[in-house]
């Protein structure tokens, strides 16, 4: 069963049928019990009316039932299906009939095993028919003021009860079947309506594959919306990465034109002097830097939504530890203060590239001291890097922050590191600010949105 709809229909059908069967069985049991209690209550009331008509017989030695004091007309009709008997019980426990209702023409077996003063109601089978029997054992005083034991028995034809219960059962199962069919139709409609978003996702995926749209555009329920949002983020990231590769290759081809033209000119000379060799070396190094920058730029992942969260402090400690070894001979003091416990949504290699380039520049252009401070708030994490170098004036800092300005071209000696930093900052929509440092050099503020 590869279809979700088929699985849901079959599972719902099984659960629904099982529930309906249990419900029907429970209703049958409850109604049957209630009808039996009603029959018992009616026969008990008739039993007490018979006991109220008990009187002495003509001899005065025993008791009987005075027919003229009976008010139940069915006890006088042979076709009523309601019969009554009165038995005396001797010392050996044998029953002797001393009275029967005028409606009774056939003989019924006397009740057996009835304890003194016990009332017993039961449904019994007699000669192929079903009957209700109510038997009551009583003690009645005789002429010597002693208590003799008697048994009063009522028999009632159960055919009316069985017919009513049979009609109830037929009606119950008829309505049960109709309810199952109706609920299945309703569930089918609900299922089709509920699965419509999944079908719509399939249609949009096909449209994306065919190039008719670039992302999921429909409005989906809250349970599916995170899926479509993540897929849109993934599609955006892939499109961004493709654009980055394409732009990197275009920029690479454009950037290599001038160095290649210089090299071509040098190759056409019959002999190269020292100045030509120096130019050759410079152009070769420039080409190497351009290729390195474009490759690093193309490799930047970007898109925080699909990146695993990571901690800032371990990577910061790792970067600082490595740079302390590099700039130890220079006497550079690198101080780290503050703490950040909330995770960031950045690729680890991109974060290491950010930290490495920014702190390396601070160490490179600082004199003796670099101070790194980490601040955390509810919505962001701020990384502040101060050095005691020459710094940048206001015009240079403003030029660096202009969108589209290449940092390696805006200030001599910056290299391609800050250009890579700027690309990563733009890819992850971070904030990068430059200001004058209290140490006298440059202050770099990098603001990350906290996860």
PyMOL commands that set and color helices and strands:
alter all, ss='L'
color gray80, all
select helices_A, chain A and resi 4-52+67-69+73-76+159-209+222-267+274-299+304-306+312-327+348-365+394-401+407-410+417-428
alter helices_A, ss='H'
color red, helices_A
select strands_A, chain A and resi 54-56+63-65+82-89+95-100+119-126+129-141+147-157+333-338+369-376+380-387+431-436+442-449
alter strands_A, ss='S'
color yellow, strands_A
deselect
rebuild
show_as cartoon
